[in-house]
């Protein structure tokens, strides 16, 4: 008699695990703290703006952004730096 069973190998859902981890570690806590995810992101954006104001970049400098993701820092710094 022939065995017609198919063996499946399940691969981990790395993207889903990352998303759940971020949500559990950051988003849920920030939503509780700020009332909504929109308010939480607005708060994070304001903190980025404050940090950018503290970074002294002149027009003669080069900025290297490694693994920058959204470019929240690289784009504003690129507008000021030489390269």
DODONU-198196 format. One record per atom (N, C-alpha, C, O): residue in one letter; atom name; x, y, z. Coordinates in Angstrom, 3 decimals, decimal comma. Layout:
residues N
{aa->a | at->CA | u->X | v->Y | w->Z}
...
END
This chain:
residues 83
{aa->x | at->N | u->0,830 | v->-1,168 | w->0,000}
{aa->x | at->CA | u->0,000 | v->0,000 | w->0,000}
{aa->x | at->C | u->0,890 | v->1,252 | w->0,000}
{aa->x | at->O | u->1,875 | v->1,319 | w->0,736}
{aa->x | at->N | u->0,545 | v->2,213 | w->-0,807}
{aa->x | at->CA | u->1,344 | v->3,433 | w->-0,959}
{aa->x | at->C | u->0,951 | v->4,484 | w->0,082}
{aa->x | at->O | u->-0,233 | v->4,657 | w->0,373}
{aa->x | at->N | u->1,944 | v->5,188 | w->0,646}
{aa->x | at->CA | u->1,726 | v->6,242 | w->1,633}
{aa->x | at->C | u->1,578 | v->7,568 | w->0,893}
{aa->x | at->O | u->2,523 | v->8,008 | w->0,239}
{aa->x | at->N | u->0,420 | v->8,214 | w->0,980}
{aa->x | at->CA | u->0,159 | v->9,459 | w->0,263}
{aa->x | at->C | u->0,245 | v->10,693 | w->1,160}
{aa->x | at->O | u->-0,290 | v->11,748 | w->0,818}
{aa->x | at->N | u->0,900 | v->10,567 | w->2,278}
{aa->x | at->CA | u->1,030 | v->11,709 | w->3,182}
{aa->x | at->C | u->2,096 | v->12,664 | w->2,675}
{aa->x | at->O | u->3,123 | v->12,235 | w->2,149}
{aa->x | at->N | u->1,854 | v->13,955 | w->2,833}
{aa->x | at->CA | u->2,814 | v->14,986 | w->2,453}
{aa->x | at->C | u->3,403 | v->15,556 | w->3,730}
{aa->x | at->O | u->2,678 | v->15,859 | w->4,677}
{aa->x | at->N | u->4,713 | v->15,701 | w->3,751}
{aa->x | at->CA | u->5,370 | v->16,264 | w->4,914}
{aa->x | at->C | u->5,613 | v->17,756 | w->4,662}
{aa->x | at->O | u->6,198 | v->18,142 | w->3,650}
{aa->x | at->N | u->5,155 | v->18,575 | w->5,595}
{aa->x | at->CA | u->5,343 | v->20,015 | w->5,495}
{aa->x | at->C | u->6,366 | v->20,458 | w->6,534}
{aa->x | at->O | u->6,377 | v->19,983 | w->7,670}
{aa->x | at->N | u->7,213 | v->21,370 | w->6,117}
{aa->x | at->CA | u->8,166 | v->21,967 | w->7,038}
{aa->x | at->C | u->7,715 | v->23,402 | w->7,257}
{aa->x | at->O | u->7,655 | v->24,196 | w->6,318}
{aa->x | at->N | u->7,407 | v->23,718 | w->8,479}
{aa->x | at->CA | u->6,944 | v->25,070 | w->8,800}
{aa->x | at->C | u->8,144 | v->25,970 | w->9,065}
{aa->x | at->O | u->9,010 | v->25,648 | w->9,879}
{aa->x | at->N | u->8,185 | v->27,092 | w->8,372}
{aa->x | at->CA | u->9,248 | v->28,064 | w->8,581}
{aa->x | at->C | u->8,751 | v->29,116 | w->9,563}
{aa->x | at->O | u->7,569 | v->29,458 | w->9,562}
{aa->x | at->N | u->9,646 | v->29,629 | w->10,402}
{aa->x | at->CA | u->9,223 | v->30,675 | w->11,350}
{aa->x | at->C | u->8,744 | v->31,924 | w->10,616}
{aa->x | at->O | u->9,292 | v->32,288 | w->9,575}
{aa->x | at->N | u->7,740 | v->32,566 | w->11,151}
{aa->x | at->CA | u->7,228 | v->33,824 | w->10,615}
{aa->x | at->C | u->8,017 | v->34,963 | w->11,253}
{aa->x | at->O | u->7,552 | v->35,596 | w->12,201}
{aa->x | at->N | u->9,225 | v->35,221 | w->10,722}
{aa->x | at->CA | u->10,113 | v->36,210 | w->11,324}
{aa->x | at->C | u->9,485 | v->37,601 | w->11,334}
{aa->x | at->O | u->9,578 | v->38,317 | w->12,330}
{aa->x | at->N | u->8,846 | v->37,984 | w->10,227}
{aa->x | at->CA | u->8,232 | v->39,320 | w->10,164}
{aa->x | at->C | u->7,114 | v->39,448 | w->11,197}
{aa->x | at->O | u->6,998 | v->40,473 | w->11,868}
{aa->x | at->N | u->6,309 | v->38,424 | w->11,320}
{aa->x | at->CA | u->5,229 | v->38,450 | w->12,297}
{aa->x | at->C | u->5,757 | v->38,493 | w->13,717}
{aa->x | at->O | u->5,215 | v->39,199 | w->14,568}
{aa->x | at->N | u->6,826 | v->37,729 | w->13,976}
{aa->x | at->CA | u->7,425 | v->37,734 | w->15,310}
{aa->x | at->C | u->7,980 | v->39,111 | w->15,637}
{aa->x | at->O | u->7,829 | v->39,590 | w->16,760}
{aa->x | at->N | u->8,629 | v->39,757 | w->14,656}
{aa->x | at->CA | u->9,185 | v->41,099 | w->14,864}
{aa->x | at->C | u->8,060 | v->42,086 | w->15,145}
{aa->x | at->O | u->8,149 | v->42,890 | w->16,073}
{aa->x | at->N | u->7,007 | v->42,021 | w->14,345}
{aa->x | at->CA | u->5,892 | v->42,947 | w->14,532}
{aa->x | at->C | u->5,242 | v->42,766 | w->15,900}
{aa->x | at->O | u->4,958 | v->43,748 | w->16,587}
{aa->x | at->N | u->5,009 | v->41,534 | w->16,294}
{aa->x | at->CA | u->4,417 | v->41,281 | w->17,614}
{aa->x | at->C | u->5,352 | v->41,752 | w->18,725}
{aa->x | at->O | u->4,899 | v->42,298 | w->19,731}
{aa->x | at->N | u->6,650 | v->41,543 | w->18,546}
{aa->x | at->CA | u->7,613 | v->41,987 | w->19,556}
{aa->x | at->C | u->7,619 | v->43,492 | w->19,720}
{aa->x | at->O | u->7,646 | v->44,002 | w->20,840}
{aa->x | at->N | u->7,594 | v->44,207 | w->18,596}
{aa->x | at->CA | u->7,555 | v->45,674 | w->18,650}
{aa->x | at->C | u->6,263 | v->46,121 | w->19,327}
{aa->x | at->O | u->6,272 | v->46,995 | w->20,193}
{aa->x | at->N | u->5,166 | v->45,516 | w->18,924}
{aa->x | at->CA | u->3,879 | v->45,903 | w->19,495}
{aa->x | at->C | u->3,865 | v->45,666 | w->21,000}
{aa->x | at->O | u->3,412 | v->46,518 | w->21,765}
{aa->x | at->N | u->4,359 | v->44,520 | w->21,416}
{aa->x | at->CA | u->4,345 | v->44,198 | w->22,842}
{aa->x | at->C | u->5,345 | v->45,055 | w->23,624}
{aa->x | at->O | u->5,054 | v->45,483 | w->24,741}
{aa->x | at->N | u->6,516 | v->45,304 | w->23,040}
{aa->x | at->CA | u->7,559 | v->46,018 | w->23,768}
{aa->x | at->C | u->7,377 | v->47,521 | w->23,729}
{aa->x | at->O | u->7,718 | v->48,203 | w->24,695}
{aa->x | at->N | u->6,856 | v->48,049 | w->22,655}
{aa->x | at->CA | u->6,819 | v->49,499 | w->22,494}
{aa->x | at->C | u->5,417 | v->50,041 | w->22,320}
{aa->x | at->O | u->4,959 | v->50,869 | w->23,107}
{aa->x | at->N | u->4,743 | v->49,578 | w->21,299}
{aa->x | at->CA | u->3,482 | v->50,199 | w->20,909}
{aa->x | at->C | u->2,431 | v->50,139 | w->22,008}
{aa->x | at->O | u->1,815 | v->51,156 | w->22,325}
{aa->x | at->N | u->2,217 | v->48,971 | w->22,593}
{aa->x | at->CA | u->1,179 | v->48,869 | w->23,619}
{aa->x | at->C | u->1,465 | v->49,797 | w->24,790}
{aa->x | at->O | u->0,562 | v->50,470 | w->25,289}
{aa->x | at->N | u->2,727 | v->49,836 | w->25,234}
{aa->x | at->CA | u->3,103 | v->50,699 | w->26,356}
{aa->x | at->C | u->2,908 | v->52,174 | w->25,986}
{aa->x | at->O | u->2,428 | v->52,963 | w->26,799}
{aa->x | at->N | u->3,281 | v->52,537 | w->24,763}
{aa->x | at->CA | u->3,167 | v->53,932 | w->24,339}
{aa->x | at->C | u->1,709 | v->54,340 | w->24,156}
{aa->x | at->O | u->1,344 | v->55,481 | w->24,440}
{aa->x | at->N | u->0,878 | v->53,422 | w->23,687}
{aa->x | at->CA | u->-0,539 | v->53,729 | w->23,545}
{aa->x | at->C | u->-1,161 | v->53,981 | w->24,913}
{aa->x | at->O | u->-1,945 | v->54,914 | w->25,084}
{aa->x | at->N | u->-0,810 | v->53,152 | w->25,875}
{aa->x | at->CA | u->-1,320 | v->53,350 | w->27,231}
{aa->x | at->C | u->-0,842 | v->54,700 | w->27,763}
{aa->x | at->O | u->-1,613 | v->55,442 | w->28,372}
{aa->x | at->N | u->0,434 | v->55,014 | w->27,531}
{aa->x | at->CA | u->1,009 | v->56,254 | w->28,058}
{aa->x | at->C | u->0,428 | v->57,497 | w->27,378}
{aa->x | at->O | u->0,144 | v->58,491 | w->28,046}
{aa->x | at->N | u->0,248 | v->57,446 | w->26,030}
{aa->x | at->CA | u->-0,147 | v->58,639 | w->25,273}
{aa->x | at->C | u->-1,603 | v->58,633 | w->24,808}
{aa->x | at->O | u->-2,090 | v->59,641 | w->24,296}
{aa->x | at->N | u->-2,293 | v->57,522 | w->24,976}
{aa->x | at->CA | u->-3,711 | v->57,479 | w->24,643}
{aa->x | at->C | u->-4,050 | v->56,916 | w->23,277}
{aa->x | at->O | u->-5,151 | v->56,402 | w->23,084}
{aa->x | at->N | u->-3,127 | v->57,001 | w->22,320}
{aa->x | at->CA | u->-3,362 | v->56,431 | w->20,993}
{aa->x | at->C | u->-2,014 | v->56,245 | w->20,306}
{aa->x | at->O | u->-1,009 | v->56,830 | w->20,709}
{aa->x | at->N | u->-2,012 | v->55,426 | w->19,269}
{aa->x | at->CA | u->-0,763 | v->55,211 | w->18,529}
{aa->x | at->C | u->-0,346 | v->56,493 | w->17,808}
{aa->x | at->O | u->0,847 | v->56,755 | w->17,650}
{aa->x | at->N | u->-1,309 | v->57,281 | w->17,376}
{aa->x | at->CA | u->-0,992 | v->58,548 | w->16,695}
{aa->x | at->C | u->-0,291 | v->59,497 | w->17,659}
{aa->x | at->O | u->0,717 | v->60,110 | w->17,305}
{aa->x | at->N | u->-0,812 | v->59,620 | w->18,861}
{aa->x | at->CA | u->-0,177 | v->60,476 | w->19,869}
{aa->x | at->C | u->1,214 | v->59,965 | w->20,223}
{aa->x | at->O | u->2,135 | v->60,752 | w->20,444}
{aa->x | at->N | u->1,360 | v->58,644 | w->20,274}
{aa->x | at->CA | u->2,668 | v->58,059 | w->20,581}
{aa->x | at->C | u->3,683 | v->58,412 | w->19,501}
{aa->x | at->O | u->4,811 | v->58,790 | w->19,819}
{aa->x | at->N | u->3,296 | v->58,293 | w->18,206}
{aa->x | at->CA | u->4,214 | v->58,634 | w->17,114}
{aa->x | at->C | u->4,501 | v->60,130 | w->17,099}
{aa->x | at->O | u->5,630 | v->60,533 | w->16,823}
{aa->x | at->N | u->3,498 | v->60,962 | w->17,392}
{aa->x | at->CA | u->3,735 | v->62,409 | w->17,465}
{aa->x | at->C | u->4,765 | v->62,720 | w->18,540}
{aa->x | at->O | u->5,644 | v->63,558 | w->18,337}
{aa->x | at->N | u->4,661 | v->62,052 | w->19,679}
{aa->x | at->CA | u->5,619 | v->62,244 | w->20,764}
{aa->x | at->C | u->7,023 | v->61,827 | w->20,313}
{aa->x | at->O | u->7,997 | v->62,536 | w->20,567}
{aa->x | at->N | u->7,120 | v->60,676 | w->19,645}
{aa->x | at->CA | u->8,419 | v->60,204 | w->19,149}
{aa->x | at->C | u->8,987 | v->61,178 | w->18,129}
{aa->x | at->O | u->10,191 | v->61,434 | w->18,125}
{aa->x | at->N | u->8,133 | v->61,729 | w->17,259}
{aa->x | at->CA | u->8,597 | v->62,687 | w->16,250}
{aa->x | at->C | u->9,128 | v->63,952 | w->16,902}
{aa->x | at->O | u->10,143 | v->64,493 | w->16,464}
{aa->x | at->N | u->8,461 | v->64,428 | w->17,936}
{aa->x | at->CA | u->8,924 | v->65,623 | w->18,637}
{aa->x | at->C | u->10,292 | v->65,389 | w->19,269}
{aa->x | at->O | u->11,137 | v->66,285 | w->19,270}
{aa->x | at->N | u->10,515 | v->64,190 | w->19,804}
{aa->x | at->CA | u->11,810 | v->63,869 | w->20,399}
{aa->x | at->C | u->12,897 | v->63,847 | w->19,327}
{aa->x | at->O | u->14,022 | v->64,273 | w->19,587}
{aa->x | at->N | u->12,585 | v->63,361 | w->18,134}
{aa->x | at->CA | u->13,546 | v->63,348 | w->17,031}
{aa->x | at->C | u->13,924 | v->64,768 | w->16,643}
{aa->x | at->O | u->15,095 | v->65,066 | w->16,409}
{aa->x | at->N | u->12,926 | v->65,642 | w->16,576}
{aa->x | at->CA | u->13,195 | v->67,034 | w->16,223}
{aa->x | at->C | u->14,114 | v->67,685 | w->17,248}
{aa->x | at->O | u->15,021 | v->68,429 | w->16,875}
{aa->x | at->N | u->13,894 | v->67,420 | w->18,523}
{aa->x | at->CA | u->14,757 | v->67,975 | w->19,566}
{aa->x | at->C | u->16,188 | v->67,459 | w->19,423}
{aa->x | at->O | u->17,141 | v->68,225 | w->19,571}
{aa->x | at->N | u->16,341 | v->66,175 | w->19,138}
{aa->x | at->CA | u->17,671 | v->65,602 | w->18,956}
{aa->x | at->C | u->18,363 | v->66,207 | w->17,735}
{aa->x | at->O | u->19,551 | v->66,524 | w->17,788}
{aa->x | at->N | u->17,625 | v->66,366 | w->16,639}
{aa->x | at->CA | u->18,215 | v->66,946 | w->15,426}
{aa->x | at->C | u->18,711 | v->68,367 | w->15,676}
{aa->x | at->O | u->19,733 | v->68,776 | w->15,125}
{aa->x | at->N | u->17,991 | v->69,119 | w->16,503}
{aa->x | at->CA | u->18,414 | v->70,481 | w->16,815}
{aa->x | at->C | u->19,720 | v->70,492 | w->17,603}
{aa->x | at->O | u->20,484 | v->71,454 | w->17,529}
{aa->x | at->N | u->19,978 | v->69,415 | w->18,364}
{aa->x | at->CA | u->21,194 | v->69,345 | w->19,167}
{aa->x | at->C | u->22,411 | v->68,869 | w->18,378}
{aa->x | at->O | u->23,546 | v->69,081 | w->18,807}
{aa->x | at->N | u->22,188 | v->68,230 | w->17,233}
{aa->x | at->CA | u->23,302 | v->67,724 | w->16,428}
{aa->x | at->C | u->23,847 | v->68,877 | w->15,584}
{aa->x | at->O | u->23,151 | v->69,426 | w->14,730}
{aa->x | at->N | u->25,086 | v->69,223 | w->15,839}
{aa->x | at->CA | u->25,705 | v->70,332 | w->15,118}
{aa->x | at->C | u->26,427 | v->69,801 | w->13,878}
{aa->x | at->O | u->27,512 | v->69,230 | w->13,981}
{aa->x | at->N | u->25,825 | v->69,992 | w->12,725}
{aa->x | at->CA | u->26,401 | v->69,569 | w->11,456}
{aa->x | at->C | u->26,652 | v->70,819 | w->10,631}
{aa->x | at->O | u->25,783 | v->71,680 | w->10,495}
{aa->x | at->N | u->27,864 | v->70,901 | w->10,080}
{aa->x | at->CA | u->28,155 | v->72,049 | w->9,227}
{aa->x | at->C | u->28,093 | v->71,632 | w->7,762}
{aa->x | at->O | u->28,028 | v->70,444 | w->7,444}
{aa->x | at->N | u->28,112 | v->72,616 | w->6,883}
{aa->x | at->CA | u->28,018 | v->72,344 | w->5,451}
{aa->x | at->C | u->29,272 | v->71,686 | w->4,900}
{aa->x | at->O | u->29,277 | v->71,260 | w->3,746}
{aa->x | at->N | u->30,331 | v->71,591 | w->5,685}
{aa->x | at->CA | u->31,553 | v->70,958 | w->5,199}
{aa->x | at->C | u->31,651 | v->69,491 | w->5,621}
{aa->x | at->O | u->32,629 | v->68,824 | w->5,283}
{aa->x | at->N | u->30,655 | v->68,973 | w->6,354}
{aa->x | at->CA | u->30,729 | v->67,615 | w->6,877}
{aa->x | at->C | u->29,940 | v->66,620 | w->6,021}
{aa->x | at->O | u->29,031 | v->66,978 | w->5,272}
{aa->x | at->N | u->30,335 | v->65,355 | w->6,172}
{aa->x | at->CA | u->29,663 | v->64,247 | w->5,508}
{aa->x | at->C | u->28,943 | v->63,423 | w->6,570}
{aa->x | at->O | u->29,492 | v->63,166 | w->7,641}
{aa->x | at->N | u->27,719 | v->63,012 | w->6,273}
{aa->x | at->CA | u->26,920 | v->62,202 | w->7,185}
{aa->x | at->C | u->26,750 | v->60,823 | w->6,563}
{aa->x | at->O | u->26,399 | v->60,703 | w->5,389}
{aa->x | at->N | u->26,999 | v->59,787 | w->7,353}
{aa->x | at->CA | u->26,789 | v->58,403 | w->6,922}
{aa->x | at->C | u->25,717 | v->57,790 | w->7,812}
{aa->x | at->O | u->25,881 | v->57,709 | w->9,029}
{aa->x | at->N | u->24,640 | v->57,368 | w->7,209}
{aa->x | at->CA | u->23,541 | v->56,752 | w->7,947}
{aa->x | at->C | u->23,526 | v->55,271 | w->7,611}
{aa->x | at->O | u->23,260 | v->54,891 | w->6,471}
{aa->x | at->N | u->23,810 | v->54,440 | w->8,596}
{aa->x | at->CA | u->23,846 | v->52,995 | w->8,389}
{aa->x | at->C | u->22,610 | v->52,388 | w->9,030}
{aa->x | at->O | u->22,392 | v->52,539 | w->10,232}
{aa->x | at->N | u->21,806 | v->51,708 | w->8,237}
{aa->x | at->CA | u->20,604 | v->51,074 | w->8,770}
{aa->x | at->C | u->19,593 | v->52,078 | w->9,276}
{aa->x | at->O | u->18,948 | v->51,857 | w->10,302}
{aa->x | at->N | u->19,453 | v->53,170 | w->8,567}
{aa->x | at->CA | u->18,630 | v->54,275 | w->9,041}
{aa->x | at->C | u->17,136 | v->54,050 | w->9,013}
{aa->x | at->O | u->16,389 | v->54,807 | w->9,632}
{aa->x | at->N | u->16,693 | v->53,051 | w->8,326}
{aa->x | at->CA | u->15,250 | v->52,791 | w->8,297}
{aa->x | at->C | u->14,484 | v->53,853 | w->7,548}
{aa->x | at->O | u->14,572 | v->53,925 | w->6,322}
{aa->x | at->N | u->13,739 | v->54,674 | w->8,246}
{aa->x | at->CA | u->12,840 | v->55,642 | w->7,615}
{aa->x | at->C | u->13,545 | v->56,895 | w->7,127}
{aa->x | at->O | u->12,964 | v->57,665 | w->6,363}
{aa->x | at->N | u->14,771 | v->57,117 | w->7,545}
{aa->x | at->CA | u->15,482 | v->58,329 | w->7,161}
{aa->x | at->C | u->15,098 | v->59,532 | w->7,998}
{aa->x | at->O | u->15,362 | v->60,670 | w->7,610}
{aa->x | at->N | u->14,480 | v->59,291 | w->9,140}
{aa->x | at->CA | u->14,019 | v->60,393 | w->9,994}
{aa->x | at->C | u->15,154 | v->61,302 | w->10,432}
{aa->x | at->O | u->14,933 | v->62,485 | w->10,692}
{aa->x | at->N | u->16,364 | v->60,766 | w->10,518}
{aa->x | at->CA | u->17,529 | v->61,584 | w->10,868}
{aa->x | at->C | u->18,351 | v->61,914 | w->9,631}
{aa->x | at->O | u->18,820 | v->63,042 | w->9,482}
{aa->x | at->N | u->18,530 | v->60,945 | w->8,745}
{aa->x | at->CA | u->19,403 | v->61,125 | w->7,584}
{aa->x | at->C | u->18,924 | v->62,222 | w->6,643}
{aa->x | at->O | u->19,731 | v->63,013 | w->6,152}
{aa->x | at->N | u->17,644 | v->62,277 | w->6,392}
{aa->x | at->CA | u->17,127 | v->63,264 | w->5,431}
{aa->x | at->C | u->17,325 | v->64,686 | w->5,940}
{aa->x | at->O | u->17,852 | v->65,512 | w->5,194}
{aa->x | at->N | u->16,934 | v->65,016 | w->7,164}
{aa->x | at->CA | u->17,183 | v->66,378 | w->7,638}
{aa->x | at->C | u->18,673 | v->66,715 | w->7,729}
{aa->x | at->O | u->19,068 | v->67,844 | w->7,437}
{aa->x | at->N | u->19,502 | v->65,746 | w->8,131}
{aa->x | at->CA | u->20,942 | v->65,994 | w->8,206}
{aa->x | at->C | u->21,548 | v->66,170 | w->6,818}
{aa->x | at->O | u->22,473 | v->66,963 | w->6,639}
{aa->x | at->N | u->21,029 | v->65,431 | w->5,835}
{aa->x | at->CA | u->21,534 | v->65,562 | w->4,476}
{aa->x | at->C | u->21,251 | v->66,937 | w->3,909}
{aa->x | at->O | u->21,995 | v->67,407 | w->3,048}
{aa->x | at->N | u->20,205 | v->67,589 | w->4,362}
{aa->x | at->CA | u->19,884 | v->68,937 | w->3,889}
{aa->x | at->C | u->20,883 | v->69,974 | w->4,399}
{aa->x | at->O | u->20,980 | v->71,070 | w->3,847}
{aa->x | at->N | u->21,625 | v->69,628 | w->5,451}
{aa->x | at->CA | u->22,579 | v->70,567 | w->6,042}
{aa->x | at->C | u->24,011 | v->70,216 | w->5,663}
{aa->x | at->O | u->24,815 | v->71,109 | w->5,393}
{aa->x | at->N | u->24,340 | v->68,927 | w->5,638}
{aa->x | at->CA | u->25,709 | v->68,475 | w->5,422}
{aa->x | at->C | u->26,126 | v->68,604 | w->3,959}
{aa->x | at->O | u->25,298 | v->68,762 | w->3,062}
{aa->x | at->N | u->27,457 | v->68,530 | w->3,750}
{aa->x | at->CA | u->28,006 | v->68,587 | w->2,402}
{aa->x | at->C | u->27,563 | v->67,361 | w->1,584}
{aa->x | at->O | u->27,103 | v->67,477 | w->0,448}
{aa->x | at->N | u->27,722 | v->66,193 | w->2,205}
{aa->x | at->CA | u->27,332 | v->64,928 | w->1,561}
{aa->x | at->C | u->26,501 | v->64,128 | w->2,532}
{aa->x | at->O | u->26,062 | v->63,026 | w->2,206}
END
